[in-house]
Amino acid sequence: MRAEGYRVEIADSGEEGLNALDKMRPDLIITDSLMPGMNGVEFCRLLRRDPRFLAIPLILASTEHETFSGAPAWDEAWDKPVAIETMRASISRLLQGLND
């Protein structure tokens, strides 16, 4: 994504991601369903309960075709491996929605 001109910040866990959000407000968040400690589903649900982060589009990436109970807390889900064309299209669409 850096090669596409995006600034990319990386967190190694959901907790680290939450701490990073106290310092920055990203335009979009991509998280993996499998992370140490808090998983990506829980991470997305926590963000959706916080009014400060409601407008940030969320993408959940997963290696497994998982079924999650309840309404999804993310805007899009990717099955890994993800084709770069899929990434580009999703990111462009979600960021476009912020500018409409």
C-alpha positions as CSV (number, residue, x, y, z in Angstrom):
1,M,0.0,0.0,0.0
2,R,3.0,2.3,0.5
3,A,3.8,1.8,-3.2
4,E,0.2,3.1,-3.9
5,G,1.0,6.3,-2.0
6,Y,-0.7,5.5,1.3
7,R,0.9,6.2,4.6
8,V,0.9,2.8,6.5
9,E,1.1,2.4,10.2
10,I,1.4,-1.1,11.7
11,A,0.3,-2.5,15.1
12,D,1.2,-6.0,16.1
13,S,-1.9,-6.6,18.3
14,G,-5.3,-5.3,18.9
15,E,-4.1,-3.6,22.1
16,E,-1.3,-1.9,20.3
17,G,-3.7,-0.8,17.6
18,L,-6.0,0.7,20.2
19,N,-3.1,2.5,21.8
20,A,-2.0,3.9,18.4
21,L,-5.5,5.2,17.8
22,D,-5.1,7.5,20.9
23,K,-2.3,9.3,18.9
24,M,-3.7,9.3,15.4
25,R,-6.9,9.2,13.4
26,P,-6.4,7.0,10.3
27,D,-8.6,7.3,7.3
28,L,-9.1,3.5,7.2
29,I,-8.2,0.4,9.3
30,I,-7.3,-3.0,8.0
31,T,-7.1,-5.7,10.7
32,D,-6.6,-9.4,10.7
33,S,-9.0,-11.8,12.4
34,L,-6.2,-13.7,14.0
35,M,-4.0,-11.5,16.2
36,P,-2.3,-12.1,19.5
37,G,-4.5,-11.3,22.5
38,M,-7.6,-9.5,21.2
39,N,-8.7,-10.9,17.8
40,G,-9.7,-8.7,14.9
41,V,-13.5,-9.3,15.4
42,E,-13.3,-8.0,19.0
43,F,-11.0,-5.1,17.8
44,C,-13.6,-4.0,15.2
45,R,-16.5,-4.4,17.7
46,L,-14.6,-2.2,20.3
47,L,-14.0,0.5,17.7
48,R,-17.7,0.5,16.6
49,R,-18.8,1.1,20.2
50,D,-16.5,4.2,20.5
51,P,-18.1,7.3,18.9
52,R,-14.6,8.7,18.1
53,F,-14.0,5.8,15.6
54,L,-17.5,5.3,14.1
55,A,-16.6,7.1,10.8
56,I,-13.4,5.1,10.2
57,P,-14.0,2.4,7.6
58,L,-12.9,-1.1,8.8
59,I,-11.7,-4.0,6.8
60,L,-11.4,-7.5,8.4
61,A,-9.0,-9.9,6.7
62,S,-9.1,-13.6,7.4
63,T,-7.5,-16.8,6.2
64,E,-10.5,-18.8,7.2
65,H,-14.0,-18.6,5.8
66,E,-15.5,-17.8,9.2
67,T,-19.0,-17.2,10.1
68,F,-19.5,-14.5,12.8
69,S,-22.6,-14.1,14.9
70,G,-24.4,-10.8,14.9
71,A,-24.1,-7.9,12.5
72,P,-20.6,-7.4,11.2
73,A,-18.7,-4.5,12.8
74,W,-16.6,-4.0,9.7
75,D,-17.3,-2.5,6.3
76,E,-15.7,-5.1,4.2
77,A,-14.2,-8.6,4.7
78,W,-11.3,-10.0,2.7
79,D,-10.4,-13.7,2.4
80,K,-6.7,-14.0,2.5
81,P,-4.6,-14.2,0.4
82,V,-6.0,-10.9,-1.0
83,A,-5.3,-9.9,-4.6
84,I,-3.8,-6.4,-4.9
85,E,-6.7,-5.5,-7.2
86,T,-9.2,-6.3,-4.5
87,M,-7.3,-4.2,-2.0
88,R,-7.1,-1.3,-4.3
89,A,-10.8,-1.4,-5.2
90,S,-11.9,-1.8,-1.6
91,I,-9.7,0.9,-0.2
92,S,-10.6,3.3,-3.0
93,R,-14.4,2.7,-2.5
94,L,-14.2,3.1,1.2
95,L,-12.1,6.2,1.1
96,Q,-14.3,7.7,-1.6
97,G,-17.3,7.3,0.7
98,L,-15.5,9.5,3.2
99,N,-15.2,12.3,0.6
100,D,-18.8,12.2,-0.6
